[in-house]
Amino acid sequence: MRQSAVSFDADGLTFEGVVTQPDDGTGPWPGVVICHPHPLHGGNMDNNVVLALALGLAQEGFVTLRFNFRGVGSSQGEHTEGERESQEVQGALDLIKAWPDTNGKTGLTGYSFGTSVILGHSELYPEADAIALVSPPFRAIEGTALKESKVPALIVTGDRDRLVDSTQLDAELSSFNNAPEFKLFNGVDHFWYGQEARLVPEVARFFSERLK
């Protein structure tokens, strides 16, 4: 696979990212934007889950873009608790759609805080053909406008995740107009350390079914 350092502008700021893609020349491929966990708790684009998804999806025939939210690494700006972070998600989506080796089909995925940004900003939904949410905090699911959206969605979490009560989640998912797929992994907590190899195939399957 091939990795390319990139930068893009949004909200008057410049953001850093990495595009990862197959190098077998069989493209163009669908693109997937990946949003990282909470910046104030060490989250960045090289987080274990983000990196596993970026590399694993590229091996399955996707072009992935992971990037640093504002105030992280070399990305400009200051953290805003998710209020303005949707601006860089939009910028990342614009970049992946314009990438020479993508085919116009686009997935959007986030992990933890990254899912909160996606769930909290309905203007992002029409920009994606499918959305995958890894370990979304329950409070982000409760009030999300994704419940009224028709975009296909996948929610993946672990049964030991203290931020996502899977028993509450079942009832909440029933309130979606278009029920998301839901996959619960036994023995997995919020951080997925050592469990990334179980996660990636599930997300790859979902995006393959929706984007290929």
Residue pairs with C-beta under 8 A, 6 or more apart in sequence:
1 20
1 21
1 22
1 23
1 55
1 58
1 59
2 20
2 21
2 22
2 23
3 18
3 19
3 20
4 18
4 19
4 20
4 21
5 16
5 17
5 18
6 16
6 17
6 18
6 19
6 65
6 95
7 14
7 15
7 16
7 17
8 14
8 15
8 17
8 67
8 91
8 92
8 94
8 95
9 15
9 91
10 87
10 88
10 90
10 91
10 92
11 70
11 77
11 84
11 87
11 88
11 91
13 70
13 75
13 76
13 77
13 87
13 88
14 75
14 76
15 67
15 68
15 69
15 70
15 75
15 76
15 88
15 91
15 92
16 45
16 67
16 68
16 73
16 74
16 75
17 45
17 65
17 66
17 67
17 68
17 92
17 95
18 45
18 54
18 65
18 66
18 67
19 63
19 64
19 65
19 95
19 96
19 99
20 54
20 55
20 57
20 58
20 63
20 64
20 65
20 66
21 27
21 29
21 58
21 62
21 63
21 64
21 101
22 29
22 58
22 59
22 61
22 63
26 61
27 63
27 101
27 102
27 103
28 100
28 101
28 102
28 103
29 61
29 62
29 63
29 101
29 102
29 103
30 61
30 62
30 63
30 102
30 103
30 105
30 106
30 107
30 129
30 207
30 211
30 212
31 62
31 63
31 64
31 65
31 96
31 97
31 99
31 102
31 103
31 105
31 106
31 107
32 53
32 57
32 62
32 63
32 64
32 65
32 96
32 106
32 107
32 108
32 109
32 207
32 211
33 64
33 65
33 67
33 89
33 92
33 93
33 96
33 106
33 107
33 108
33 109
33 128
34 45
34 50
34 53
34 54
34 64
34 65
34 66
34 67
34 109
34 110
34 111
34 114
35 67
35 69
35 89
35 108
35 109
35 110
35 111
35 113
35 114
35 115
35 117
35 118
36 43
36 44
36 45
36 47
36 50
36 66
36 67
36 68
36 69
36 72
36 110
36 111
36 113
36 114
37 43
37 47
37 49
37 50
37 111
37 112
37 113
37 114
38 112
38 113
39 69
39 71
39 72
39 79
39 113
40 79
43 69
43 72
43 112
43 113
43 114
44 50
44 68
44 72
44 73
45 51
45 66
45 67
45 68
45 72
45 73
46 66
47 111
48 191
48 192
48 193
48 196
49 111
49 134
49 135
49 191
49 192
49 196
49 199
50 66
50 111
50 114
51 66
52 192
52 196
52 197
52 199
52 200
53 64
53 66
53 109
53 111
53 134
53 199
53 200
53 203
54 64
54 66
55 64
56 196
56 200
56 201
56 203
56 204
57 64
57 200
57 203
57 204
57 207
58 64
60 204
60 207
60 208
61 208
61 212
62 107
62 204
62 207
62 211
63 96
63 99
63 101
63 102
65 92
65 95
65 96
65 99
67 75
67 88
67 92
68 74
68 75
69 75
69 79
69 85
69 88
69 117
70 76
70 77
70 78
70 79
70 80
70 84
70 85
70 88
71 77
71 78
71 79
72 79
75 88
77 84
82 113
82 116
82 117
82 120
85 117
86 117
86 120
86 121
86 123
86 124
89 108
89 117
89 118
89 121
89 124
90 123
90 124
90 127
93 106
93 108
93 124
93 127
93 128
96 102
96 106
97 104
97 106
105 129
105 211
105 212
106 127
106 128
106 129
106 211
107 128
107 129
107 130
107 131
107 132
107 207
107 210
107 211
108 118
108 124
108 127
108 128
108 130
108 131
108 132
109 131
109 132
109 133
109 134
109 203
109 207
110 116
110 117
110 118
110 133
110 134
110 136
111 134
111 135
112 134
112 135
112 136
112 137
112 163
112 190
115 133
115 134
115 135
115 136
115 137
115 140
116 136
116 137
116 140
118 124
118 131
118 133
119 133
119 136
119 140
119 141
119 144
119 146
120 140
120 144
122 145
122 146
122 149
125 131
125 145
125 146
125 149
125 151
126 151
128 151
129 151
129 152
129 210
129 211
130 151
130 152
130 153
130 154
130 206
130 207
130 210
130 211
131 146
131 151
131 152
131 153
131 154
132 153
132 154
132 156
132 203
132 206
132 207
133 153
133 154
133 155
133 156
133 180
134 156
134 157
134 192
134 199
134 203
135 156
135 157
135 158
135 161
135 163
135 164
135 190
135 192
136 155
136 157
136 164
137 163
137 164
138 163
138 164
138 165
138 168
138 169
138 172
141 155
141 169
141 172
141 173
142 172
146 153
146 176
146 180
147 175
147 176
147 177
148 177
149 177
149 178
150 177
150 178
151 178
152 178
152 180
152 181
152 206
152 210
153 176
153 178
153 180
153 181
154 180
154 181
154 182
154 183
154 202
154 203
154 206
155 169
155 173
155 180
155 181
155 182
155 183
156 182
156 183
156 185
156 199
156 202
156 203
157 164
157 166
157 169
157 183
157 184
157 185
157 188
158 164
158 184
158 185
158 186
158 187
158 188
158 189
158 190
158 192
158 195
159 166
159 184
159 185
159 186
159 187
159 188
160 187
160 188
160 189
161 188
161 189
161 190
162 189
162 190
163 190
164 190
166 184
169 182
170 182
173 179
173 180
173 182
181 206
183 202
185 195
185 198
185 199
187 195
188 195
188 198
192 199
